[in-house]
């Protein structure tokens, strides 16, 4: 949908988390279908534990997202080398799309 949003594949950029911490990230895999951070553990903790409040082994389901009021994970472009990741509220994806 937005082919020039991120830097080219394997080009590092800064990704800022809601807690203010920044990590190095890059787009990877075929057709840029994956986001990889220098610490994937930090990315996983942000999404699964802090955001979705999931226990180890608990599945992320649509019902769980709805209960938490989370629609999607959103990445905002600050500059060509700086991005922010955050959660979006219910219905925000439909409003965007």
Backbone as numpy.savetxt, mean C-alpha at the origin, in Angstrom:
# Nx Ny Nz CAx CAy CAz Cx Cy Cz
-3.81 1.62 -15.68 -4.63 2.81 -15.68 -3.76 4.07 -15.68
-2.67 4.06 -14.89 -1.76 5.20 -14.82 -0.33 4.69 -15.02
0.08 4.41 -16.25 1.36 3.74 -16.49 2.59 4.51 -16.04
2.52 5.82 -15.91 3.68 6.60 -15.50 3.61 7.07 -14.05
2.72 6.49 -13.28 2.56 6.90 -11.88 3.82 6.61 -11.07
4.30 5.36 -11.12 5.49 4.96 -10.39 6.73 5.08 -11.26
7.91 5.14 -10.63 9.15 5.06 -11.41 9.22 3.71 -12.14
10.13 3.61 -13.08 10.32 2.35 -13.80 10.61 1.20 -12.83
10.30 0.01 -13.28 10.53 -1.21 -12.50 11.97 -1.24 -11.97
12.10 -1.65 -10.73 13.38 -1.78 -10.02 14.08 -0.45 -9.74
13.39 0.67 -9.93 13.94 1.98 -9.57 13.46 2.33 -8.16
14.38 2.49 -7.22 13.97 2.75 -5.83 13.31 4.12 -5.65
12.38 4.17 -4.69 11.74 5.42 -4.29 11.42 5.34 -2.81
11.13 6.48 -2.20 10.77 6.52 -0.78 9.27 6.32 -0.62
8.90 5.47 0.32 7.50 5.22 0.63 7.27 5.56 2.10
6.43 6.55 2.34 6.16 7.02 3.70 4.92 6.31 4.25
5.06 5.79 5.47 3.96 5.10 6.14 3.18 6.08 7.01
1.95 5.71 7.39 1.14 6.60 8.23 1.81 6.99 9.55
2.72 6.14 10.06 3.40 6.47 11.31 4.55 7.45 11.11
4.77 7.89 9.86 5.82 8.85 9.57 7.12 8.23 9.10
7.30 6.94 9.30 8.53 6.28 8.86 8.54 6.13 7.34
9.71 6.29 6.75 9.87 6.09 5.32 10.80 4.91 5.08
10.49 4.13 4.05 11.34 3.02 3.66 11.59 3.10 2.16
12.62 2.42 1.71 12.89 2.34 0.29 12.00 1.28 -0.32
11.38 1.59 -1.45 10.48 0.65 -2.11 10.78 0.66 -3.60
10.22 -0.32 -4.30 10.32 -0.35 -5.76 9.20 -1.22 -6.31
8.88 -0.97 -7.55 7.92 -1.79 -8.28 8.70 -2.94 -8.89
8.16 -4.14 -8.82 8.86 -5.30 -9.35 7.87 -6.28 -9.97
8.37 -7.38 -10.44 7.65 -8.44 -11.13 7.18 -7.99 -12.51
6.75 -8.96 -13.29 6.31 -8.71 -14.65 5.15 -7.71 -14.68
5.24 -6.75 -15.56 4.23 -5.69 -15.72 4.05 -4.84 -14.47
5.04 -4.81 -13.58 4.98 -3.97 -12.39 3.85 -4.31 -11.46
3.53 -5.59 -11.31 2.36 -5.98 -10.51 2.62 -6.12 -9.02
3.85 -5.82 -8.57 4.14 -5.98 -7.15 4.87 -4.75 -6.61
4.62 -4.48 -5.35 5.32 -3.44 -4.61 6.19 -4.14 -3.58
7.47 -3.82 -3.57 8.40 -4.44 -2.65 9.09 -3.35 -1.85
9.16 -3.52 -0.56 9.86 -2.55 0.28 11.14 -3.19 0.80
12.06 -2.32 1.21 13.34 -2.83 1.72 13.08 -3.72 2.93
12.03 -3.44 3.65 11.60 -4.31 4.74 10.15 -4.72 4.47
9.97 -5.84 3.78 8.61 -6.31 3.53 7.89 -6.63 4.84
8.63 -6.90 5.88 8.03 -7.13 7.20 7.30 -5.88 7.66
7.89 -4.71 7.44 7.25 -3.44 7.83 5.97 -3.22 7.03
6.02 -3.49 5.72 4.83 -3.35 4.88 3.73 -4.31 5.32
4.10 -5.56 5.58 3.13 -6.54 6.06 2.52 -6.16 7.39
3.36 -5.67 8.30 2.87 -5.25 9.62 1.89 -4.08 9.48
2.23 -3.12 8.62 1.35 -1.97 8.40 -0.02 -2.43 7.91
-0.03 -3.28 6.90 -1.30 -3.68 6.29 -2.05 -4.69 7.15
-1.38 -5.76 7.52 -2.08 -6.87 8.19 -2.33 -6.65 9.68
-1.35 -6.17 10.40 -1.49 -6.04 11.87 -2.05 -4.69 12.27
-1.42 -3.61 11.82 -1.85 -2.27 12.24 -3.15 -1.84 11.56
-3.25 -2.07 10.26 -4.42 -1.62 9.53 -5.62 -2.53 9.67
-5.42 -3.81 9.35 -6.53 -4.76 9.36 -6.73 -5.46 10.70
-5.79 -5.27 11.61 -5.88 -5.86 12.97 -6.03 -7.39 12.91
-5.32 -8.03 11.97 -5.40 -9.48 11.82 -4.41 -10.18 12.72
-4.81 -11.30 13.25 -3.90 -12.17 14.00 -3.10 -12.99 13.00
-2.00 -13.55 13.45 -1.20 -14.41 12.58 -2.07 -15.58 12.14
-2.12 -15.81 10.84 -2.93 -16.89 10.27 -4.36 -16.50 9.94
-4.82 -15.35 10.39 -6.19 -14.90 10.10 -6.26 -14.35 8.68
-7.30 -14.70 7.96 -7.46 -14.26 6.58 -8.06 -12.86 6.50
-7.61 -12.11 5.51 -8.19 -10.80 5.22 -9.38 -11.05 4.29
-10.57 -10.81 4.79 -11.78 -11.02 3.99 -12.46 -9.68 3.71
-13.30 -9.67 2.71 -14.06 -8.47 2.39 -14.92 -8.05 3.58
-15.49 -9.02 4.27 -16.33 -8.73 5.44 -15.51 -8.03 6.53
-14.28 -8.49 6.73 -13.41 -7.88 7.73 -13.10 -6.43 7.33
-12.81 -6.21 6.06 -12.55 -4.85 5.59 -13.75 -3.94 5.85
-14.95 -4.44 5.54 -16.16 -3.64 5.75 -16.36 -3.30 7.22
-16.10 -4.26 8.10 -16.24 -4.01 9.54 -15.27 -2.93 10.01
-14.08 -2.91 9.44 -13.08 -1.93 9.83 -13.25 -0.59 9.12
-14.16 -0.55 8.13 -14.38 0.68 7.38 -13.28 0.96 6.38
-12.58 -0.09 5.96 -11.47 0.07 5.01 -11.90 -0.46 3.65
-11.64 0.34 2.65 -11.99 0.02 1.27 -10.79 -0.51 0.50
-9.65 0.13 0.70 -8.47 -0.18 -0.10 -7.23 0.43 0.53
-6.08 0.05 -0.03 -4.82 0.69 0.31 -4.55 1.70 -0.80
-4.20 2.89 -0.42 -4.01 3.97 -1.38 -2.56 4.44 -1.33
-1.98 4.70 -2.47 -0.64 5.26 -2.55 -0.74 6.59 -3.27
-0.31 7.64 -2.60 -0.32 8.99 -3.17 1.09 9.36 -3.63
1.18 9.99 -4.77 2.46 10.44 -5.31 2.72 11.87 -4.83
3.79 12.04 -4.10 4.20 13.35 -3.61 5.14 13.99 -4.63
6.08 13.20 -5.13 7.00 13.61 -6.19 7.41 12.34 -6.94
8.28 12.45 -7.92 8.71 11.28 -8.67 9.48 10.27 -7.83
9.98 10.70 -6.67 10.75 9.80 -5.81 10.16 9.64 -4.42
8.98 10.21 -4.17 8.37 10.20 -2.84 6.89 9.86 -2.95
6.47 8.83 -2.19 5.09 8.37 -2.20 4.63 8.13 -0.76
3.33 8.15 -0.53 2.74 7.85 0.78 1.74 6.73 0.63
1.70 5.84 1.62 0.73 4.75 1.62 -0.21 4.94 2.81
-1.50 4.69 2.57 -2.50 4.85 3.65 -3.73 4.01 3.30
-4.61 3.87 4.25 -5.87 3.15 4.04 -6.95 4.14 3.65
-7.87 3.69 2.83 -9.00 4.53 2.41 -10.29 3.98 2.98
-11.22 4.86 3.26 -12.50 4.47 3.87 -13.41 3.79 2.85
-14.41 3.10 3.37 -15.38 2.42 2.51 -15.92 3.36 1.44
-16.12 2.81 0.25 -16.67 3.49 -0.93 -15.67 4.42 -1.63
-14.49 4.61 -1.08 -13.55 5.53 -1.72 -13.05 4.98 -3.06
-12.93 3.67 -3.21 -12.48 3.14 -4.48 -13.52 3.41 -5.57
-14.79 3.20 -5.27 -15.83 3.46 -6.25 -15.86 4.93 -6.63
-15.66 5.82 -5.66 -15.63 7.25 -5.94 -14.45 7.60 -6.84
-13.30 6.97 -6.60 -12.12 7.20 -7.42 -12.31 6.67 -8.83
-12.78 5.43 -8.91 -12.90 4.75 -10.20 -13.98 5.36 -11.04
